Amino acid sequence: MNVRRRRLLGTAAAGLAFAAFPFAASAAQPGARMKIGVIGSGQVGGTLGEAWARAGHEVMFSSLDLDHDKALAARIGANARAGTPREAAKFGDVLLVSVPYHAMPAVGKNLGALLEGKAVIDTSNPIAGRDGEIGAWAAEKGAGLASAELLPGARIVRAFNAVGYARMREAASRKERAGMPIAGDDRQAIAIASRLVRDAGYEPVLVGDLAFGRHLVPRGPFSGERPPAEIRKIAETLK
């Protein structure tokens, strides 16, 4: 196959991919406004959702405590609202799943087809001592692949997994951006996640595919904040 034909086929494949995921073509562009459903509005989900609302996106917060979500949305004000997890999953063109890992099977079961084909940013980390058997299984399998199995049909990108929420709150106000390692298989979902990482005050660094997401956990090799170049060096040593 000659070079020109390979390029034509590559362009055609990219076009088909964006046709299958039309939201991706515009959402990743600077200034585009997204509708984001937050599934799990605790410390991480609440912090990121607030950052995105203040960046101009429309955010719906959800958890098992609707009163908490309503109070959070009222405090943030513009661009923030509250709903049930099903309402947030329907609302969002993009979803943030930020729940204790033992709740991940219930997210997949209860939201089911509402996740199908959507970009899902997965911040959840399996911790065996907290999450029991499901945590031990996911840690062994690798958090990226485990989340893909528990949330079938979702276009998963792991991000915001190894930085404390208190640091996330400060990120948007800093002059120099720390890097944020992300991992995923779907390039359109990666483009959307990268845009939202930037809107939260970080520079996205794609470190590997979804299987590589096993390294994006607390106390893992990417824990804490680092310059993008340092994150890339760490990723190379792990490949």
N, C-alpha and C positions, 0 to 999 in steps of 0.2 A: 504494500500500500504506500503510495507516495505521500510526501509531506502535506501537499495541498489537500488531498482527500482526507487525511487524518484531521487536519484543522477544520474542514467542513463538517466532518462527523462530530467533532468535539463541540463545535458551535451549535449544531442541531441538537445534540444531547443536552447542552446547557439550556437551550430554548425550551425543550420538552420539560426539563426539570422545573423551570420557572413557571411554565404553563400549568404544571401539576400543583404548584405552590405559588399562585399569583401574588399573594400578599407579600412574599419575600422581596420581590423586585423593588417595591416602593418603600417598604418598612425599614430597610437597612440604610436608606439615604438620610444624610444629616438633615434635621429639621422635620422629618416625617413624624406625625403623631400616631402613637400606637394605643390600642386598647389592651390593657394588661389585667389579667385575672390572677390574684394572689391567693394561692391555696395554702393557708397557714400563715397567719399574720402575727406571729410572735416576734421575737427580737430581730431575727434576720429578715423575715418577710416584711415586717412592719417598717424596718429601716430602709430596705431597698424600695418598697412601694412608695414610701414618702419621698425618697430621692427622685424617683421617676415622675411622680405627680408634680413635684416642683420643677422638673425639667420640661413639663408641658404635656406629658402623656396622661391618658385617662386610666385610672386605676380603680379596680374594685377589690376590696379586702374581704377575705372570708376565713372562717375558722370554725371551731365548735362552739364559739361564744359570740353570737351576733351582737350582743350589747357592747362587747369590747370593740368589735369592728366598727360599729356605728360611732362610738366615742372617738376612735382613732381617725376615722374619716372626717368627723366634725372638727377635730383639732387641726388636721391638715388643711381642710377647706377646699380650695379650688382643685378640680380634677380628681377628687377622691370621693368614693362612695363605698357602701357596704352591702353585702348580700350573703347568701348561703354558698357553700362550695359549688353546688351545681349551677347556681346563678353566675358565679364568678367564672366557671369553666365555659359557660355559654357566652358570657360577655367578652372574654378575652380573645383577641387574635393571637396573643402570646400568653403563656401561663408561667407563673413562678410557683414551683412546688417546694415548700419549705416546711416540712413536717418531721417529727421524730420518725426514724426509719421504721419502727414497728407499725406506724400508721400507713406506710406506703401501700401495702396490699389493699387496704380499705379504700385508699384514693383511687387505685386502679379499678376496683370492683364497683364503687359507687359512681364514679364519673364515666367509666367505660368509653363509649363511643364519642363522648364530648371531647376526649383527648385526641381523637383520631386526626392525624395530619397536622396537628398544631406544634409549633415550636414550644418546647417546655424547658425552662431553665431549672435544673435540679440542684438545689443547695443541700439536700438532705444527706446526712452521713450515718452509716451503720456503726453503732457502738454496742458491742456484744453485751457489756454489763448493763446497759439500759434497755436495749432492744431485743434481748433474748435470742431465740433461735433464728428469727428472721435477720437479726443483726449479724449473728455469727455466719449465717449462710451468705449474706451479701458481702461481708468483709472477705470471705474466702473466694467468692466468685468475682469480686470486683464491683465497686459501687455503680459504675457506669453500666455494665452489662446487666447487673441485677435490676437496676431501675428500668432498663429497657424491657426486661422480662415482666416486670410488675405493672408497667404502664404501656401495654402493647399499642402500637400505632402512633405513639407520640414521637416527635422529632427532638430527641433529648440532647441537651448540651449541659455538661456539668460545669458549674462556675460558683464562685463565692463560697467555696467549701472549706477553706483553710485560713480564713481571716476573721477575726472577731468582729461582731456587729458594732462595737464601740469605735473601732477603726473605720468601718464603713461609713459611720455617721459623719466623720471628719473629712472623708476623701474628697468630696466635691469642692471644699474650700481650700485645698492645698494648691500651691503653685506647681509643684513637680508631682507627676502622677506615678504611683507605684504600678507595677504590672499585676494583672489578674490572670492566672493560668486558667485556661478553659480546655475542655476536651469534648469531641463529638465526631460523628460520622457524616452528618447531613450539612452540606456546605451552605445551603440557604438558611437553615436554622442557626448555624455558626455566625453568619453575617448579621442576623437579627440580634443574637445574643451579644455579639461584639459591639453593636450600636448601643445596647442597653448597659453594657459594662462601661462604656465611655460616659454615658449619661449619669452613671453612678459615681464617676470621678476616677476611674481606673483606665489603664491601657490594656486591652485584651491581648493575651499571648496564647495562641493555639499551640498546645504542647503535644497533642496526639489525638488518636481516635478514641472512641467511647471506651474501649477496653483499657486504654491508658488512664481513664478516669479513676481507676483503682488507687492511683497515687494522689488524687486530690481529696485528701482527708486531713482532719486535725492530726498534728504530730507526724505528718508525712513529710516527704522531701520538699514540698512546696509550702509548708506552713509559714505563716507570717507574711509580711510585706517585703517585697524585693523589687529592684529595678527590672524592667523587662529583659535586658540583656542577661542578667544573672539567672532569671527564670529559664531562658532559652538554653543556657549552659547546663543547668540542672537536668533539663529535659533530654539533652543529648547524652548525658551520662547514663540515663536510664533506658536508652533505646539499644 
